[in-house]
Amino acid sequence: MIQKGIYRHFKGGIYEVIGVAIHTETQDALVIYRDYENPNSITWARPVSMWNDTVNGKPRFERIEGSET
């Protein structure tokens, strides 16, 4: 399961995971997150399977240790 906290995207952006939601039609798990440096920005949803993907051998998102929210 995806933990709440602060994550670094492989391109360098920093994001805060707010939680995990379930899509009403497909029952797919979605990670709900937002730009950590601009918390008033848009809130995003991404399938957990994509969140956990690797890109060029690196995790798409990597949790920053000690970032419990």
Rosetta constraint file for C-alpha pairs under 8 A:
AtomPair CA 2 CA 19 HARMONIC 7.75 0.50
AtomPair CA 2 CA 20 HARMONIC 7.24 0.50
AtomPair CA 2 CA 31 HARMONIC 7.48 0.50
AtomPair CA 2 CA 48 HARMONIC 7.79 0.50
AtomPair CA 3 CA 17 HARMONIC 7.44 0.50
AtomPair CA 3 CA 19 HARMONIC 7.43 0.50
AtomPair CA 4 CA 16 HARMONIC 7.36 0.50
AtomPair CA 4 CA 17 HARMONIC 4.99 0.50
AtomPair CA 4 CA 18 HARMONIC 5.85 0.50
AtomPair CA 4 CA 19 HARMONIC 5.89 0.50
AtomPair CA 4 CA 68 HARMONIC 6.33 0.50
AtomPair CA 4 CA 69 HARMONIC 6.07 0.50
AtomPair CA 5 CA 16 HARMONIC 5.68 0.50
AtomPair CA 5 CA 17 HARMONIC 5.44 0.50
AtomPair CA 5 CA 18 HARMONIC 7.51 0.50
AtomPair CA 5 CA 63 HARMONIC 7.08 0.50
AtomPair CA 5 CA 64 HARMONIC 7.57 0.50
AtomPair CA 5 CA 67 HARMONIC 4.92 0.50
AtomPair CA 5 CA 68 HARMONIC 4.75 0.50
AtomPair CA 5 CA 69 HARMONIC 5.19 0.50
AtomPair CA 6 CA 14 HARMONIC 6.88 0.50
AtomPair CA 6 CA 15 HARMONIC 5.65 0.50
AtomPair CA 6 CA 16 HARMONIC 4.53 0.50
AtomPair CA 6 CA 17 HARMONIC 6.32 0.50
AtomPair CA 6 CA 36 HARMONIC 7.39 0.50
AtomPair CA 6 CA 63 HARMONIC 5.97 0.50
AtomPair CA 6 CA 64 HARMONIC 5.67 0.50
AtomPair CA 6 CA 67 HARMONIC 5.41 0.50
AtomPair CA 6 CA 68 HARMONIC 7.42 0.50
AtomPair CA 6 CA 69 HARMONIC 7.85 0.50
AtomPair CA 7 CA 14 HARMONIC 5.71 0.50
AtomPair CA 7 CA 15 HARMONIC 5.24 0.50
AtomPair CA 7 CA 16 HARMONIC 6.25 0.50
AtomPair CA 7 CA 17 HARMONIC 7.39 0.50
AtomPair CA 7 CA 61 HARMONIC 5.94 0.50
AtomPair CA 7 CA 62 HARMONIC 5.27 0.50
AtomPair CA 7 CA 63 HARMONIC 4.23 0.50
AtomPair CA 7 CA 64 HARMONIC 5.37 0.50
AtomPair CA 8 CA 12 HARMONIC 6.01 0.50
AtomPair CA 8 CA 13 HARMONIC 5.72 0.50
AtomPair CA 8 CA 14 HARMONIC 4.62 0.50
AtomPair CA 8 CA 15 HARMONIC 6.35 0.50
AtomPair CA 8 CA 61 HARMONIC 5.49 0.50
AtomPair CA 8 CA 62 HARMONIC 5.27 0.50
AtomPair CA 8 CA 63 HARMONIC 6.38 0.50
AtomPair CA 8 CA 64 HARMONIC 6.78 0.50
AtomPair CA 9 CA 13 HARMONIC 5.14 0.50
AtomPair CA 9 CA 14 HARMONIC 6.25 0.50
AtomPair CA 9 CA 15 HARMONIC 7.42 0.50
AtomPair CA 9 CA 60 HARMONIC 5.73 0.50
AtomPair CA 9 CA 61 HARMONIC 4.52 0.50
AtomPair CA 9 CA 62 HARMONIC 6.58 0.50
AtomPair CA 10 CA 55 HARMONIC 7.67 0.50
AtomPair CA 10 CA 58 HARMONIC 7.02 0.50
AtomPair CA 10 CA 59 HARMONIC 6.71 0.50
AtomPair CA 10 CA 60 HARMONIC 5.17 0.50
AtomPair CA 10 CA 61 HARMONIC 6.08 0.50
AtomPair CA 10 CA 62 HARMONIC 7.65 0.50
AtomPair CA 13 CA 35 HARMONIC 7.77 0.50
AtomPair CA 14 CA 35 HARMONIC 6.34 0.50
AtomPair CA 14 CA 36 HARMONIC 5.64 0.50
AtomPair CA 14 CA 37 HARMONIC 7.02 0.50
AtomPair CA 15 CA 33 HARMONIC 6.50 0.50
AtomPair CA 15 CA 34 HARMONIC 5.52 0.50
AtomPair CA 15 CA 35 HARMONIC 4.58 0.50
AtomPair CA 15 CA 36 HARMONIC 4.55 0.50
AtomPair CA 15 CA 37 HARMONIC 7.62 0.50
AtomPair CA 16 CA 33 HARMONIC 5.43 0.50
AtomPair CA 16 CA 34 HARMONIC 5.45 0.50
AtomPair CA 16 CA 35 HARMONIC 6.31 0.50
AtomPair CA 16 CA 36 HARMONIC 5.14 0.50
AtomPair CA 17 CA 31 HARMONIC 7.04 0.50
AtomPair CA 17 CA 32 HARMONIC 5.96 0.50
AtomPair CA 17 CA 33 HARMONIC 4.30 0.50
AtomPair CA 17 CA 34 HARMONIC 6.76 0.50
AtomPair CA 18 CA 31 HARMONIC 7.86 0.50
AtomPair CA 18 CA 32 HARMONIC 5.55 0.50
AtomPair CA 18 CA 33 HARMONIC 5.29 0.50
AtomPair CA 18 CA 34 HARMONIC 7.54 0.50
AtomPair CA 19 CA 31 HARMONIC 6.17 0.50
AtomPair CA 19 CA 32 HARMONIC 5.37 0.50
AtomPair CA 19 CA 33 HARMONIC 7.19 0.50
AtomPair CA 20 CA 29 HARMONIC 6.54 0.50
AtomPair CA 20 CA 30 HARMONIC 5.50 0.50
AtomPair CA 20 CA 31 HARMONIC 4.60 0.50
AtomPair CA 20 CA 32 HARMONIC 5.65 0.50
AtomPair CA 21 CA 29 HARMONIC 5.76 0.50
AtomPair CA 21 CA 30 HARMONIC 5.14 0.50
AtomPair CA 21 CA 31 HARMONIC 6.47 0.50
AtomPair CA 21 CA 32 HARMONIC 6.84 0.50
AtomPair CA 22 CA 27 HARMONIC 5.41 0.50
AtomPair CA 22 CA 28 HARMONIC 5.59 0.50
AtomPair CA 22 CA 29 HARMONIC 4.66 0.50
AtomPair CA 22 CA 30 HARMONIC 6.00 0.50
AtomPair CA 23 CA 27 HARMONIC 4.82 0.50
AtomPair CA 23 CA 28 HARMONIC 5.28 0.50
AtomPair CA 23 CA 29 HARMONIC 6.43 0.50
AtomPair CA 23 CA 30 HARMONIC 6.95 0.50
AtomPair CA 28 CA 47 HARMONIC 7.00 0.50
AtomPair CA 29 CA 47 HARMONIC 5.96 0.50
AtomPair CA 29 CA 48 HARMONIC 5.82 0.50
AtomPair CA 30 CA 45 HARMONIC 5.80 0.50
AtomPair CA 30 CA 46 HARMONIC 5.23 0.50
AtomPair CA 30 CA 47 HARMONIC 4.30 0.50
AtomPair CA 30 CA 48 HARMONIC 5.35 0.50
AtomPair CA 31 CA 45 HARMONIC 5.42 0.50
AtomPair CA 31 CA 46 HARMONIC 5.24 0.50
AtomPair CA 31 CA 47 HARMONIC 6.06 0.50
AtomPair CA 31 CA 48 HARMONIC 5.75 0.50
AtomPair CA 31 CA 51 HARMONIC 7.31 0.50
AtomPair CA 32 CA 43 HARMONIC 6.98 0.50
AtomPair CA 32 CA 44 HARMONIC 5.70 0.50
AtomPair CA 32 CA 45 HARMONIC 4.61 0.50
AtomPair CA 32 CA 46 HARMONIC 6.82 0.50
AtomPair CA 33 CA 43 HARMONIC 5.81 0.50
AtomPair CA 33 CA 44 HARMONIC 5.26 0.50
AtomPair CA 33 CA 45 HARMONIC 6.40 0.50
AtomPair CA 34 CA 38 HARMONIC 7.92 0.50
AtomPair CA 34 CA 39 HARMONIC 6.39 0.50
AtomPair CA 34 CA 41 HARMONIC 6.89 0.50
AtomPair CA 34 CA 42 HARMONIC 6.52 0.50
AtomPair CA 34 CA 43 HARMONIC 4.80 0.50
AtomPair CA 34 CA 44 HARMONIC 5.89 0.50
AtomPair CA 35 CA 39 HARMONIC 5.72 0.50
AtomPair CA 35 CA 41 HARMONIC 6.53 0.50
AtomPair CA 35 CA 42 HARMONIC 7.74 0.50
AtomPair CA 35 CA 43 HARMONIC 7.75 0.50
AtomPair CA 46 CA 50 HARMONIC 6.68 0.50
AtomPair CA 46 CA 51 HARMONIC 6.48 0.50
AtomPair CA 47 CA 51 HARMONIC 6.27 0.50
AtomPair CA 48 CA 52 HARMONIC 6.13 0.50
AtomPair CA 49 CA 53 HARMONIC 6.38 0.50
AtomPair CA 50 CA 60 HARMONIC 7.97 0.50
AtomPair CA 51 CA 60 HARMONIC 6.37 0.50
AtomPair CA 51 CA 61 HARMONIC 6.42 0.50
AtomPair CA 52 CA 59 HARMONIC 6.84 0.50
AtomPair CA 52 CA 60 HARMONIC 6.59 0.50
AtomPair CA 52 CA 61 HARMONIC 7.02 0.50
AtomPair CA 53 CA 59 HARMONIC 6.11 0.50
AtomPair CA 53 CA 60 HARMONIC 5.67 0.50
AtomPair CA 54 CA 58 HARMONIC 5.06 0.50
AtomPair CA 54 CA 59 HARMONIC 4.21 0.50
AtomPair CA 54 CA 60 HARMONIC 5.12 0.50
AtomPair CA 55 CA 59 HARMONIC 6.17 0.50
AtomPair CA 55 CA 60 HARMONIC 5.81 0.50
AtomPair CA 63 CA 67 HARMONIC 7.73 0.50
